[in-house]
Amino acid sequence: MKHKGGITRRHYLAATGAGAFMASFGVRPAAALETVRQGYQTNMWGMPTYYLLRSGLLEKHGIKFEEFAVPSGNLTMQQMVARQVDMGTYAGPSFAIGYDKGGLLAIAMIEYVGKTARVMARKDLNINKVEQLKGLKVANQTGSSTGNIFVDQIAPKAGLRKGDYQEIRMNVDDMVAAMAAKTVDAMVNVEPYNAIAEADGLAVTVSEYDQFDRLPVFMAATPEFVQKSPETVVAYLKAWLEVAKDFKSNPKKVADTIFSFYESKGYKMSKDTFTKALARVEVQPGWPNDIVPYMQQQAEVLLKENKIKTIPDWSKALRTEFLKQASA
């Protein structure tokens, strides 16, 4: 296309401004996407997000990001309540608390991690049941989803009330060292730390969370971010759909990327141990039909324990429209 004096369309746009040119034809230029301040936990629950950040898929969809790594998802939730980060992943209990404390919104169910969480005891104690933890020191990331589920559901089902065991508050990434030093007797932990303790002969499994809970993990966003740039939310979820494809079709690439993270942090584990731990994460962005009843059950437990003030309105808390648009 040529304009006056042989000026090309490219030159004309540069000289007059693409926005003005497009406006003259009744077309508005696309809004620039927002930079995402991404929080994630450094245990296995956060590693699909870590892969997202390293894969180049966000850049492919026009999204810039800043990253904020913490040991556990409940810490990301607290950062989001304080509006220090825009997005982050955590399981149902932490999300319900985040909605209660800061109006946080779920934009997708990202993964199931029930197979990654276990209650483990020191191997030398010969413990194989939760009820045998009575009177013992149990390392727990207090306030985390795994911590809340242990204290509020798993322990009571085994007849253990608060005070029947000594809860030792501890970050999940410090628990294996505590087990090795015998300063704790058991731990409520997630991968890859469970696999490391098992491979090193330090611990045995007492209870697996997937027997109680598949543990869906949500990607949550602050309401301000969602309101400011819904276009960014949709583009962001398009990148997540591609992450899910990589987990299914290119697991070696995914494993190599994530294994390098733990190597860089000085963790000593074989590639085989790590691969088995990663295989326990089920990445499948979606909105399962049973998610509202599941969250209702989790919220009722939290309400009973005075950890939230009221049951969330799920029609407002679970924003399903963005993933639908991303999948279209």
For each residue, the residues with C-beta under 8 A, 3 or more apart:
1: 8 9
2: 6 7 8 9
3: 7 8 9 11 12
4: 7
5:
6: 2
7: 2 3 4 11 12 15
8: 1 2 3 11 12
9: 1 2 3 12 13
10: 13 14
11: 3 7 8 14 15
12: 3 7 8 9 15 16 21
13: 9 10 16 17 18 21
14: 10 11
15: 7 11 12
16: 12 13 20 21
17: 13 20 21
18: 13 21 22 29
19: 22 23 29
20: 16 17 23 24
21: 12 13 16 17 18 24 25
22: 18 19 25 27 28 29
23: 19 20 26 27 28
24: 20 21
25: 21 22
26: 23
27: 22 23
28: 22 23
29: 18 19 22
30: 231
31: 229 231
32:
33: 61 62 63 64 229 231 232 235
34: 63 86 225 228 229 232
35: 63 64 65 66
36: 58 63 64 65 66 86 87 225 232 236
37: 65 66 68 84 85 86 87
38: 49 53 65 66 67 68 85 86 87 88
39: 67 68 69 70 76 79 80 85 87 88
40: 46 49 50 53 67 68 69 70 76 88 89
41: 45 46 69 70 71 72 73 75 76 89 90
42: 46 50 69 70 71 173 261 265
43: 46 47 71 72 116 172 173 190 191 192 193
44: 47 113 116 190 191 192 277 278 280 281
45: 41 73 89 90 91 111 113 116 190 217 281
46: 40 41 42 43 49 50 69 73 89
47: 43 44 50 51 258 261 278 281
48: 51 52 89 110 111 243 247 281 283
49: 38 40 46 52 53 88 89 110 219
50: 40 42 46 47 53 54 257 258 261
51: 47 48 54 55 243 246 247 254 257 258
52: 48 49 55 57 58 239 240 243
53: 38 40 49 50 58 65 67
54: 50 51 257
55: 51 52 58 239 242 243 246 257
56: 59 60
57: 52 60 61 239 242 243
58: 36 52 53 55 61 63 64 65 236 239
59: 56 62 63 64
60: 56 57 239 242
61: 33 57 58 235 236 238 239
62: 33 59 235
63: 33 34 35 36 58 59 232 235 236 239
64: 33 35 36 58 59
65: 35 36 37 38 53 58
66: 35 36 37 38
67: 38 39 40 53
68: 37 38 39 40 76 79 84 85
69: 39 40 41 42 46
70: 39 40 41 42 73 75 76 79
71: 41 42 43 75 141 171 172 173
72: 41 43 75 76 141 144 171 172
73: 41 45 46 70 76 77 88 89 90 91 94 144 145 217
74: 77 78 90 94 97 141 143 144 145 147
75: 41 70 71 72 78 79
76: 39 40 41 68 70 72 73 79 80 85 88 89 90
77: 73 74 80 81 88 90 94 95 97 98 104 220
78: 74 75 81 82
79: 39 68 70 75 76 82 84 85 88
80: 39 76 77 83 84 85 86 87 88 98 102 104 220 222
81: 77 78 98 101 102 104
82: 78 79 102
83: 80 102 222 224
84: 37 68 79 80
85: 37 38 39 68 76 79 80 88
86: 34 36 37 38 80 221 222 225
87: 36 37 38 39 80 107 219 220 221 222 225 236
88: 38 39 40 49 73 76 77 79 80 85 219 220
89: 40 41 45 46 48 49 73 76 110 111 217 218 219 220
90: 41 45 73 74 76 77 94 95 98 145 217 218 220
91: 45 73 94 95 113 145 146 215 216 217 218
92: 95 96 145 215 216 218 294 295 298
93: 96 97 145 148 149 298 301 302 307
94: 73 74 77 90 91 97 98 144 145 148
95: 77 90 91 92 98 99 104 106 218 220 295 317
96: 92 93 99 100 295 298 299 302 308 312
97: 74 77 93 94 100 101 302 307 308
98: 77 80 81 90 94 95 101 102 104 220
99: 95 96 102 103 104 105 312 317
100: 96 97 308 309 310 312
101: 81 97 98
102: 80 81 82 83 98 99 222
103: 99 222 223
104: 77 80 81 95 98 99 220 221 222 223
105: 99 220 221 222 223 226 316 317 318 319
106: 95 109 218 219 220 317 318 319
107: 87 218 219 220 221 226 233 236 237 319 322 323
108: 218 219 237 240 285 286 287 322 323
109: 106 216 217 218 285 286 287 288 291
110: 48 49 89 217 218 219 240 283 285
111: 45 48 89 216 217 281 282 283 284 285
112: 115 214 215 216 217 281 282 284
113: 44 45 91 116 117 190 215 217 280 281 282
114: 117 208 209 210 212 213 214 215
115: 112 208 209 210 280 281 282
116: 43 44 45 113 190 191 194 209 215 277 280 281
117: 113 114 146 188 189 190 191 194 208 209 210 215
118: 188 189 190 194 205 206 207 208 209
119: 130 133 150 154 186 187 188 205 206 207
120: 179 186 187 189 194 197 198 203 204 205 206
121: 125 127 128 132 133 136 185 186 203 204 206
122: 125 127 179 182 184 185 186 202 203
123: 126 201 202 203 204
124:
125: 121 122 136 185
126: 123
127: 121 122 132 133 185 186 204 206
128: 121 132 204 206
129: 132 158 206
130: 119 133 154 155 157 158 160 206 207
131: 134 158 159 160
132: 121 127 128 129 136 206
133: 119 121 127 130 136 138 155 158 160 165 185 186 206
134: 131 160 164 165
135: 164 165 166
136: 121 125 132 133 165 166 185 186
137: 165 166 168 183 184 185 186
138: 133 150 165 166 167 168 184 185 186 187 188
139: 168 170 174 175 178 179 184 186 187 188 189
140: 144 147 150 151 167 168 169 170 187 188
141: 71 72 74 144 146 147 169 170 171 172 188
142: 147 167 169
143: 74 147 148
144: 72 73 74 94 140 141 147 148 172
145: 73 74 90 91 92 93 94 148 149 215
146: 91 117 141 149 150 188 189 190 209 215
147: 74 140 141 142 143 144 150 151 188
148: 93 94 143 144 145 151 152 301 302 305 307
149: 93 145 146 152 153 154 209 212 213 215
150: 119 138 140 146 147 153 154 155 188
151: 140 147 148 155 162 167
152: 148 149 155 156 301 302 305
153: 149 150 156 157 212 213 301
154: 119 130 149 150 157 158 207 209 212
155: 130 133 150 151 152 158 160 161 164 165
156: 152 153 159 160 161
157: 130 153 154 212
158: 129 130 131 133 154 155
159: 131 156
160: 130 131 133 134 155 156 164 165
161: 155 156 164
162: 151 167
163:
164: 134 135 155 160 161
165: 133 134 135 136 137 138 155 160
166: 135 136 137 138
167: 138 140 142 151 162
168: 137 138 139 140 178 183 184
169: 140 141 142
170: 139 140 141 174 175 178 184 187
171: 71 72 141 174 175
172: 43 71 72 141 144 175 189 190 193
173: 42 43 71 193
174: 139 170 171 177 178
175: 139 170 171 172 178 179 184 187 189 193 197
176: 179 180 187 189 193 196 197 200 202
177: 174 180 181
178: 139 168 170 174 175 181 183 184 187
179: 120 122 139 175 176 182 184 187 197 202 203
180: 176 177 200 202
181: 177 178
182: 122 179 185
183: 137 168 178
184: 122 137 138 139 168 170 175 178 179 187
185: 121 122 125 127 133 136 137 138 182
186: 119 120 121 122 127 133 136 137 138 139 206
187: 119 120 138 139 140 170 175 176 178 179 184 193 197 203
188: 117 118 119 138 139 140 141 146 147 150
189: 117 118 120 139 146 172 175 176 193 194 197
190: 43 44 45 113 116 117 118 146 172 193 194
191: 43 44 116 117 194 195 277 278 280 281
192: 43 44 195 196 262 267 269 273 274 277 278
193: 43 172 173 175 176 187 189 190 196 197
194: 116 117 118 120 189 190 191 197 198 203 205 277
195: 191 192 198 199 269 273 274 276 277
196: 176 192 193 199 200 267 268 269 273
197: 120 175 176 179 187 189 193 194 200 202 203
198: 120 194 195 201 202 203 204 205
199: 195 196 269 270 273
200: 176 180 196 197
201: 123 198
202: 122 123 176 179 180 197 198
203: 120 121 122 123 179 187 194 197 198
204: 120 121 123 127 128 198
205: 118 119 120 194 198 208
206: 118 119 120 121 127 128 129 130 132 133 186
207: 118 119 130 154 211 212
208: 114 115 117 118 205 211
209: 114 115 116 117 118 146 149 154 212 213 215
210: 114 115 117 213 214 215
211: 207 208
212: 114 149 153 154 157 207 209
213: 114 149 153 209 210
214: 112 114 210
215: 91 92 112 113 114 116 117 145 146 149 209 210
216: 91 92 109 111 112 288 291 294
217: 45 73 89 90 91 109 110 111 112 113
218: 89 90 91 92 95 106 107 108 109 110
219: 49 87 88 89 106 107 108 110 237 240 285
220: 77 80 87 88 89 90 95 98 104 105 106 107
221: 86 87 104 105 107 225 226 233
222: 80 83 86 87 102 103 104 105 225 226
223: 103 104 105 226 227
224: 83 227 228
225: 34 36 86 87 221 222 228 229 232 233
226: 105 107 221 222 223 229 230 233 319 322
227: 223 224 230
228: 34 224 225
229: 31 33 34 225 226 232 233
230: 226 227 233 234 322
231: 30 31 33 234 235
232: 33 34 36 63 225 229 235 236
233: 107 221 225 226 229 230 236 237 322
234: 230 231 237 238 322 325 326
235: 33 61 62 63 231 232 238 239 326
236: 36 58 61 63 87 107 232 233 239 240
237: 107 108 219 233 234 240 241 285 322 323 325 326
238: 61 234 235 241 242 326
239: 52 55 57 58 60 61 63 235 236 242 243
240: 52 108 110 219 236 237 243 244 285 326
241: 237 238 244 245 285 326 327
242: 55 57 60 238 239 245 246
243: 48 51 52 55 57 239 240 246 247 283 285
244: 240 241 247 248 283 284 285
245: 241 242 248 249 250
246: 51 55 242 243 249 250 253 254
247: 48 51 243 244 250 251 254 283
248: 244 245 251
249: 245 246
250: 245 246 247 253 254
251: 247 248 254 255
252: 255 256
253: 246 250 256 257
254: 51 246 247 250 251 257 258 278
255: 251 252 258 259 271 274 275 278
256: 252 253 259 260
257: 50 51 54 55 253 254 260 261
258: 47 50 51 254 255 261 262 274 278
259: 255 256 262 263 271 274
260: 256 257 263 264
261: 42 47 50 257 258 264 265
262: 192 258 259 265 267 269 274
263: 259 260 266 267
264: 260 261
265: 42 261 262
266: 263
267: 192 196 262 263
268: 196
269: 192 195 196 199 262 273 274
270: 199 273 274
271: 255 259 274 275
272: 275 276
273: 192 195 196 199 269 270 276 277
274: 192 195 255 258 259 262 269 270 271 277 278
275: 255 271 272 278 279
276: 195 272 273 279 280
277: 44 116 191 192 194 195 273 274 280
278: 44 47 191 192 254 255 258 274 275 281
279: 275 276
280: 44 113 115 116 191 276 277
281: 44 45 47 48 111 112 113 115 116 191 278
282: 111 112 113 115
283: 48 110 111 243 244 247
284: 111 112 244
285: 108 109 110 111 219 237 240 241 243 244 323
286: 108 109 323
287: 108 109 291 318 320 323
288: 109 216 291
289:
290: 293 294
291: 109 216 287 288 294 295 318
292: 295 296 314 318
293: 290 296 297
294: 92 216 290 291 297 298
295: 92 95 96 291 292 298 299 312 314 317 318
296: 292 293 299 300 311 314
297: 293 294 300 301
298: 92 93 96 294 295 301 302
299: 96 295 296 302 303 308 311 312
300: 296 297 303 304 311
301: 93 148 152 153 297 298 304 305
302: 93 96 97 148 152 298 299 305 307 308
303: 299 300 306 307 308 309 310 311
304: 300 301
305: 148 152 301 302
306: 303
307: 93 97 148 302 303
308: 96 97 100 299 302 303 311 312
309: 100 303
310: 100 303
311: 296 299 300 303 308
312: 96 99 100 295 299 308 316 317
313: 316 317
314: 292 295 296 317 318
315: 318
316: 105 312 313
317: 95 99 105 106 295 312 313 314
318: 105 106 287 291 292 295 314 315
319: 105 106 107 226 322
320: 287 323 324
321: 324 325
322: 107 108 226 230 233 234 237 319 325 326
323: 107 108 237 285 286 287 320 326 327
324: 320 321 327 328
325: 234 237 321 322 328
326: 234 235 237 238 240 241 322 323
327: 241 323 324
328: 324 325
